[in-house]
Amino acid sequence: MCTGMVTFAAGACFVAVAALARLTYVMRAEARRLVVQQWDVGGRTARPAGGGGAPAFVAVHMTDLHYDPATSGRMDAVLERAVDLANEQGADAVFLTGDYVNVAPQPAWELADKHLKRLKSKCGVFAVIGNHDQKRAESPDIVTRALASAGITVLRSSSTECLDRFGNPVHIIGLDHHFSLKNTTRPAAAAVQHAFTRDFTAVVAEEVRMRAERGPRRAHVVVLSHSPDSAVPIAQWADGVLAGEADKLQAGGPPLVHLTVLAGHVHGGQFCFWEGGPPCLAVARWLMDAVGIPRRMFVRLPVYATDYWQWAFGQFQVSEVTDVVVSRGLGSHMGIRLSCPPDIGVLRFW
C-alpha cells in the first residue's frame, strides 16, 4: 500500500514537473514569436470603399522593449528581427512609446547603439518615455540622451510634424508618462494636460486656417503616450479645445482632426487564455473588485497596471474624433508570454 502511494506520488510529481517545463518552454517560445499588426487609421470611414488607393501616411509603432543585461541575450534576436521588419515597411515615420529599459537606465545606450540606430523612415523616428524609464531620478535624462544619440527625436511633452504624401501635415504630440495621468488634480498630470492643451490648440488653429484656405479636410494628430489610460483624458481635453473653435467651422463638414493615441504599457496582458482572448490579469482584477478587495492594499500588483484592461491590445474608439491603438510590445517581464506574442504595429493613415 505504502509502496503504491509512493509510486503514485512520484509519478504525479514527475508529470507536474514535465508539464511545468513544457509550459515554460512554450511561454519562452511565445515571447520570441514576433508578429506584425496592421491598423487602418482615420476614424470609422478610414479605409476607402473597395480598399483601393495608397494611404496618405504609413507609420511603424514599437513599444516596451525592456532592455537590460538580464534580457539582452534573448531580446537581441527579437529586436534585430523587429527592426528588419520595421524597415521593410518603407514607413514615413517610426513611433516608439516607452519602456526601453527595466530599472537601470544605462542599458539604453547599448539598445540605441545596437538596435535603434538601425531604424529607418522618411520623416524620422519619434519617441516618448515610459514608467520604467523613470524608475530613478536620473533615468529620463539618460534614456533621452541615449535615444538622441541614435538620431531619435524624444518628445518630452512637446510636438512636431511630418508631411504625408499629399504635402499635408501629420501632427505628432508626445506626452511624458505618469501613472495618474487621468487624475488631473496631481501636479505631474496637470503639467501633461497643460502641454497637450497648448500643443493641440496650436494644431487646431493651424488646421482652421488651412481649412479656410484649402477647403474641408481631416487632419491627423498622432499622440504618443505610454499608457492606454491616457486616451480618456486626452479625448476629453481635445473635445474641450475643439468646442472652443466650433464657431469657426462649417456646420456639417468633416471633423477638423482625427486623433490617434498610440500606447503600450500592459504588454497585451502578457498572459491570455487564448490568442485574442481576455488577459488573465483582467479576470483576476475583476475577481478582486467583485469580492471588494481594496485597491490601496495591492496597488503595485500588475492587475492594477491599467484601469482599462479592455484596451490591453487592439484599436478602440474613445470619442467621436479619438481612437487608441495599443501594442502588445516587444519585451516581457521574465521573458515569457502565453497566447500573447510580441508585435510591431503598422499604421496606415487614410
C-alpha positions as CSV (number, residue, x, y, z in Angstrom):
1,M,0.0,0.0,0.0
2,C,2.7,2.5,1.0
3,T,4.8,1.5,-2.0
4,G,1.9,2.1,-4.3
5,M,1.3,5.5,-2.8
6,V,4.9,6.5,-3.1
7,T,5.0,5.3,-6.7
8,F,1.8,7.3,-7.4
9,A,3.2,10.5,-5.7
10,A,6.5,10.2,-7.6
11,G,4.7,9.8,-10.9
12,A,2.4,12.7,-10.2
13,C,5.4,14.9,-9.3
14,F,7.2,13.8,-12.5
15,V,4.1,14.7,-14.6
16,A,3.7,18.0,-12.9
17,V,7.4,18.9,-13.4
18,A,7.3,17.8,-17.0
19,A,4.1,19.8,-17.6
20,L,5.7,22.9,-16.0
21,A,8.8,22.5,-18.0
22,R,6.8,22.2,-21.2
23,L,4.7,25.2,-20.3
24,T,7.8,27.3,-19.6
25,Y,9.3,26.2,-23.0
26,V,6.1,27.2,-24.7
27,M,5.9,30.6,-23.0
28,R,9.6,31.4,-23.7
29,A,9.0,30.4,-27.4
30,E,5.9,32.7,-27.4
31,A,8.0,35.6,-26.2
32,R,10.1,35.3,-29.4
33,R,7.1,34.8,-31.9
34,L,7.1,38.3,-33.4
35,V,4.1,39.3,-35.4
36,V,3.2,42.4,-37.5
37,Q,-0.2,44.0,-36.8
38,Q,-1.9,46.2,-39.5
39,W,-4.1,49.1,-38.4
40,D,-6.2,51.4,-40.6
41,V,-6.3,54.9,-39.0
42,G,-8.6,57.8,-39.6
43,G,-11.9,57.2,-38.0
44,R,-14.8,54.9,-38.8
45,T,-14.5,55.5,-42.5
46,A,-10.7,55.3,-42.6
47,R,-10.3,52.8,-45.5
48,P,-11.7,53.9,-48.9
49,A,-14.5,51.8,-50.3
50,G,-13.2,48.8,-52.0
51,G,-9.8,49.1,-50.3
52,G,-8.2,50.8,-53.3
53,G,-5.6,53.5,-53.3
54,A,-2.5,54.1,-51.2
55,P,-2.6,55.5,-47.6
56,A,-1.5,59.1,-47.1
57,F,0.9,58.2,-44.4
58,V,2.4,54.9,-43.1
59,A,4.0,54.6,-39.6
60,V,5.5,51.8,-37.5
61,H,4.8,51.6,-33.8
62,M,7.1,49.8,-31.4
63,T,7.0,49.8,-27.6
64,D,8.0,48.2,-24.3
65,L,11.4,46.9,-25.2
66,H,12.6,46.4,-21.5
67,Y,16.2,46.0,-22.4
68,D,18.8,45.3,-19.7
69,P,21.7,42.9,-19.1
70,A,19.4,40.2,-17.9
71,T,17.2,40.3,-21.0
72,S,19.7,41.4,-23.8
73,G,20.6,37.8,-24.7
74,R,17.1,36.8,-25.6
75,M,15.9,40.3,-26.7
76,D,18.7,40.9,-29.2
77,A,17.3,38.4,-31.7
78,V,13.7,39.7,-31.3
79,L,14.8,43.3,-31.7
80,E,17.0,42.6,-34.7
81,R,14.0,41.0,-36.4
82,A,11.7,43.8,-35.3
83,V,14.0,46.5,-36.7
84,D,14.3,44.5,-40.0
85,L,10.5,44.2,-40.3
86,A,10.0,47.9,-39.4
87,N,12.5,48.9,-42.2
88,E,10.8,46.6,-44.7
89,Q,7.6,48.7,-44.4
90,G,9.1,51.8,-46.0
91,A,7.4,53.8,-43.4
92,D,7.1,57.6,-43.3
93,A,7.7,57.6,-39.5
94,V,8.5,55.3,-36.7
95,F,6.9,55.9,-33.3
96,L,8.3,54.5,-30.0
97,T,6.2,54.7,-26.9
98,G,8.4,54.0,-23.9
99,D,9.9,51.4,-21.5
100,Y,13.2,51.0,-23.3
101,V,14.8,49.7,-20.0
102,N,13.7,47.9,-16.9
103,V,15.2,49.7,-13.9
104,A,18.7,51.0,-14.5
105,P,18.9,53.5,-17.4
106,Q,22.4,52.7,-18.7
107,P,21.4,49.8,-21.0
108,A,19.6,52.4,-23.1
109,W,23.0,53.2,-24.6
110,E,23.6,49.7,-25.8
111,L,20.0,49.4,-27.0
112,A,20.3,52.6,-29.0
113,D,23.7,51.7,-30.5
114,K,22.9,48.1,-31.3
115,H,19.3,48.3,-32.5
116,L,17.5,51.6,-32.5
117,K,20.0,53.5,-34.7
118,R,19.2,51.0,-37.5
119,L,15.6,52.2,-37.7
120,K,14.8,54.0,-41.0
121,S,11.9,56.1,-42.1
122,K,11.3,59.1,-44.5
123,C,10.5,61.6,-41.8
124,G,12.2,60.3,-38.7
125,V,11.9,58.3,-35.5
126,F,9.9,59.8,-32.6
127,A,9.7,58.6,-29.0
128,V,8.3,59.2,-25.6
129,I,9.4,57.7,-22.3
130,G,7.5,55.2,-20.2
131,N,7.3,54.5,-16.5
132,H,10.3,52.1,-16.5
133,D,12.3,54.9,-18.0
134,Q,11.6,57.0,-14.8
135,K,12.4,54.4,-12.1
136,R,15.4,56.5,-11.0
137,A,15.7,60.3,-10.8
138,E,18.4,60.4,-13.4
139,S,16.7,57.9,-15.8
140,P,14.6,60.2,-18.0
141,D,17.6,62.3,-19.0
142,I,19.9,59.3,-19.5
143,V,17.3,57.5,-21.7
144,T,16.6,60.7,-23.6
145,R,20.3,61.3,-24.4
146,A,20.8,57.6,-25.4
147,L,17.9,57.7,-27.8
148,A,19.0,61.1,-29.2
149,S,22.5,59.5,-29.9
150,A,20.7,57.2,-32.3
151,G,19.1,60.1,-34.1
152,I,15.7,59.7,-32.4
153,T,13.6,62.8,-31.6
154,V,12.3,62.4,-28.0
155,L,9.2,64.4,-27.4
156,R,9.1,65.3,-23.7
157,S,5.6,66.7,-23.6
158,S,6.3,68.6,-26.9
159,S,5.2,68.3,-30.5
160,T,6.4,68.3,-34.1
161,E,5.0,67.3,-37.5
162,C,5.7,65.4,-40.7
163,L,4.2,65.7,-44.2
164,D,2.1,63.0,-45.8
165,R,2.3,62.1,-49.5
166,F,-0.1,64.9,-50.4
167,G,2.0,67.5,-48.6
168,N,-0.4,67.8,-45.6
169,P,1.0,67.9,-42.1
170,V,0.7,65.0,-39.7
171,H,0.9,66.4,-36.3
172,I,2.8,64.5,-33.6
173,I,2.4,65.2,-29.9
174,G,4.5,63.3,-27.3
175,L,3.4,63.2,-23.7
176,D,5.5,62.1,-20.7
177,H,4.1,59.1,-18.9
178,H,2.5,59.4,-15.5
179,F,0.6,56.6,-13.8
180,S,-2.0,59.1,-12.6
181,L,-2.4,60.8,-15.9
182,K,-6.2,60.5,-15.7
183,N,-6.1,62.3,-12.3
184,T,-5.8,65.9,-13.5
185,T,-5.5,67.2,-9.9
186,R,-2.0,65.9,-9.4
187,P,0.8,68.2,-10.4
188,A,2.5,65.8,-12.9
189,A,-0.7,65.0,-14.7
190,A,-1.7,68.7,-14.7
191,A,1.6,69.5,-16.4
192,V,0.9,66.9,-19.0
193,Q,-2.6,68.3,-19.6
194,H,-1.1,71.8,-19.9
195,A,1.4,70.6,-22.5
196,F,-1.2,68.7,-24.6
197,T,-3.7,71.6,-24.5
198,R,-1.0,74.1,-25.5
199,D,0.2,72.0,-28.5
200,F,-3.2,70.8,-29.6
201,T,-4.6,74.3,-29.5
202,A,-1.8,75.3,-31.9
203,V,-2.6,72.4,-34.1
204,V,-6.3,73.3,-34.2
205,A,-5.5,77.0,-35.0
206,E,-3.3,75.9,-37.9
207,E,-5.9,73.5,-39.3
208,V,-8.7,76.1,-39.0
209,R,-6.5,78.4,-41.1
210,M,-5.7,75.7,-43.6
211,R,-9.3,74.7,-44.0
212,A,-10.2,78.3,-44.8
213,E,-7.5,78.4,-47.5
214,R,-7.8,74.9,-49.0
215,G,-11.3,73.7,-48.1
216,P,-12.5,70.8,-45.9
217,R,-10.1,68.1,-44.9
218,R,-9.5,66.0,-41.9
219,A,-6.0,66.3,-40.3
220,H,-4.3,63.5,-38.5
221,V,-2.9,64.1,-35.0
222,V,-0.8,61.3,-33.5
223,V,-0.4,61.3,-29.7
224,L,2.4,59.2,-28.3
225,S,1.6,58.3,-24.7
226,H,2.9,55.2,-22.9
227,S,-0.3,54.1,-21.1
228,P,-3.7,53.4,-22.7
229,D,-5.3,55.0,-19.6
230,S,-4.2,58.4,-21.1
231,A,-6.6,58.0,-24.0
232,V,-9.7,59.0,-22.0
233,P,-8.3,62.4,-20.6
234,I,-6.7,63.1,-24.0
235,A,-10.1,62.7,-25.7
236,Q,-11.7,65.0,-23.1
237,W,-9.0,67.6,-23.4
238,A,-9.2,67.5,-27.2
239,D,-13.0,67.8,-27.2
240,G,-12.7,70.9,-24.9
241,V,-10.3,72.6,-27.3
242,L,-12.4,71.7,-30.3
243,A,-15.6,73.0,-28.6
244,G,-13.9,76.4,-28.3
245,E,-13.4,76.5,-32.1
246,A,-16.8,75.2,-33.1
247,D,-18.0,78.7,-34.3
248,K,-15.1,78.8,-36.9
249,L,-16.0,75.5,-38.5
250,Q,-18.6,74.9,-41.2
251,A,-21.6,73.0,-39.9
252,G,-22.0,69.6,-41.4
253,G,-18.4,69.5,-42.7
254,P,-15.9,66.6,-41.9
255,P,-14.3,66.6,-38.5
256,L,-11.4,69.0,-38.3
257,V,-9.0,66.5,-36.9
258,H,-8.7,62.8,-36.0
259,L,-6.6,61.9,-33.0
260,T,-4.8,58.5,-32.8
261,V,-3.3,57.7,-29.4
262,L,-0.5,55.1,-29.5
263,A,0.2,53.2,-26.3
264,G,1.6,50.0,-24.9
265,H,2.5,49.5,-21.2
266,V,0.4,46.4,-20.4
267,H,2.1,44.0,-22.9
268,G,-1.3,42.9,-24.1
269,G,-1.8,41.3,-20.6
270,Q,1.3,39.1,-21.4
271,F,-0.7,36.0,-20.3
272,C,-4.0,35.4,-22.1
273,F,-6.4,32.5,-22.0
274,W,-6.2,32.2,-25.8
275,E,-4.7,34.5,-28.5
276,G,-7.0,37.4,-28.9
277,G,-8.8,36.4,-25.7
278,P,-9.0,38.2,-22.3
279,P,-5.8,38.7,-20.3
280,C,-5.6,36.5,-17.2
281,L,-4.8,39.7,-15.2
282,A,-8.0,41.3,-16.3
283,V,-10.0,38.4,-15.0
284,A,-8.0,38.5,-11.7
285,R,-8.7,42.2,-11.4
286,W,-12.5,41.6,-12.0
287,L,-12.5,38.9,-9.3
288,M,-10.6,41.2,-6.8
289,D,-13.1,44.0,-7.4
290,A,-16.0,41.6,-7.2
291,V,-15.1,40.5,-3.7
292,G,-14.4,44.0,-2.6
293,I,-10.6,43.9,-2.1
294,P,-9.4,47.5,-1.5
295,R,-7.2,48.7,-4.3
296,R,-4.9,50.5,-1.9
297,M,-3.8,47.2,-0.4
298,F,-2.4,45.8,-3.7
299,V,-2.0,48.9,-5.8
300,R,1.5,47.9,-7.0
301,L,0.3,44.5,-8.3
302,P,0.2,44.0,-12.1
303,V,-3.6,43.7,-12.0
304,Y,-3.7,47.5,-11.4
305,A,-1.4,48.4,-14.3
306,T,-4.4,49.9,-16.1
307,D,-8.0,50.8,-15.4
308,Y,-8.9,49.8,-19.0
309,W,-8.0,46.1,-19.4
310,Q,-10.5,46.0,-22.3
311,W,-7.8,48.1,-24.1
312,A,-4.9,45.8,-23.4
313,F,-4.4,45.2,-27.2
314,G,-6.1,46.5,-30.3
315,Q,-7.7,49.5,-31.8
316,F,-10.6,51.2,-30.0
317,Q,-12.8,54.3,-30.4
318,V,-12.6,56.6,-27.4
319,S,-14.7,59.5,-28.7
320,E,-16.0,60.9,-32.0
321,V,-12.6,62.1,-33.0
322,T,-10.2,60.0,-30.9
323,D,-9.0,56.4,-31.2
324,V,-6.4,54.5,-29.2
325,V,-4.2,51.8,-30.7
326,V,-2.4,49.6,-28.1
327,S,0.5,47.3,-28.9
328,R,1.5,44.2,-27.0
329,G,5.1,45.4,-27.1
330,L,8.3,43.6,-27.8
331,G,9.7,42.8,-24.4
332,S,8.2,41.0,-21.4
333,H,8.8,40.5,-17.7
334,M,10.6,37.2,-17.0
335,G,10.9,36.6,-20.8
336,I,7.7,34.6,-21.0
337,R,4.3,35.1,-22.7
338,L,1.2,33.0,-23.1
339,S,-1.1,33.4,-26.1
340,C,0.1,36.9,-26.4
341,P,3.0,37.3,-28.9
342,P,5.2,40.4,-29.2
343,D,4.3,42.7,-32.1
344,I,5.1,45.8,-34.1
345,G,2.3,47.8,-35.4
346,V,2.0,49.2,-39.0
347,L,-0.5,52.1,-39.2
348,R,-2.0,53.2,-42.4
349,F,-3.4,56.8,-42.3
350,W,-6.1,57.5,-44.9
